[in-house]
Amino acid sequence: MEKHHQFIRAKLDQAAAQNRLRTLKTVPRENTDFFSNDYLGYATKGFLAQLTSQLASHWTGATGSRLISGNHPEMEKLERDFASFMDSPAALLYNSGYMANTGLLSSLGEKDSLFIFDEHVHASIKEGMRLGFGQKTAFKHNDLKDLEKKLTFLAQKKDKRLMVLTEGLFSMHGDIPDIGQMLGICQKYGAALIIDEAHSLGTVGKENKGTSHRFAHHPNLLARVITFGKAAGGHGAMVLGSDHLRSYLVNYSRSFIYTTAPSLGQLHSIGAALELFASKINFDALEKAIDRYLDIAPVSSPSFSNNQSPIQYWQCDNIPLLKAKVNLLQKSGINCYPILSPTVKTGEERIRIVLHAFNTKEEISNLINILNA
């Protein structure tokens, strides 16, 4: 056993020596929030609590997987309701976004498949590809010329099913791909597009339904992954796509088949978020917060991002300085978090700034002044 303990200690010592050791921390919740994914305030400002407080059921636990004892009429109704809301033929509920991506991609990744993915996609997407048997290759971040260059070569492999993977809103960079052009390229080369809309649902796109919503009926859009742990304020995810895709996942997606179904409490939270989305609660307030940041942030500074989204950042590859800024922000009553390698590339370390519907002009000014000092 000592060899195993030595291995664990050595890896921890290595991370500490590189000033990259992660630890779990509890931060003051009364501080100004610039780090959570609760973009619209549904989770922390009581919106979901008000809608779900009166809901009760004698059946609370899931009791098993959905293929055995865990299925429930409310789950199927929620899937139909969200599919309709998102202009999709069908939807399948997963326990988390991580499970949705790994379950979708590992099941599609047979030996005749080939994934072409944006180099900055989420770890769950990379894990999903790794768990399957398909080949994979990356294209440069949001670089459609590089994507087409890759597809020009790969499309010659007539025996391969090509799938392009990207995000609707990149969680660490805050930028948005050109989905229209990307779908045009996919159509030209016979590739399917799969989009992770985790951070874009409720924040960007037509009616805040994600970057790809206005292309919902495009023939090359194979699947959209939406999650409920960000703007929806809860937990869980859905894969949106055709009826055939839903049936395929029920039969072949291991992270769906071999796990306990979501609880009814989770369903109620997702249903409440759908009601809030449909009423566009706090959409205007979030847009105003983004505009305030863009008005105040020093555009001449390469350290500050300038995104048309609620995800911004202050970039600094000096790790001690980065952590010192985080400590200063926390002492000033602001919750922010440093993003280090390997979450981002070495040299691209940053403080991720998340804007919310409830952030005031004074709070945004205070944040920027401290970072710019």
Buried (B, 14 or more C-beta within 10 A) or exposed (E): EEEEEEEEEEEEEEEEEEEBEEEEEEEEEEBBBBBBBBBBBBBBBEBBBEBBEEEEEEEEEBBEBBEEEBBBEBBEEBBEBBBEBBBBBBBBBBBBBBBBBBBBBBBBBEEEBBBBBBEBBBEBBBBBBEBBEBBBEBBBBBBBEBBBEBBEEBBEEEEBBBBBBBBBBBBBBBBBBEBEEBBBBBBEBEBBBBBBBBBBBBBBBEBBBBBBBBBBEBEBBBBBBBBBBBBBBBBBBBBBBEEEBBEBBEEBBBBBBEBBBBBBBBBBBBBBBBEBBEEEBBBEBBBBBBEBBBEBBEEEBEBBBEBEBBBBBBBBBEBEEBBEBBEBBBEEEBBBBBBBBEBBEEEBBBBBBBBBBBBEEEBBBBBBEBBEE
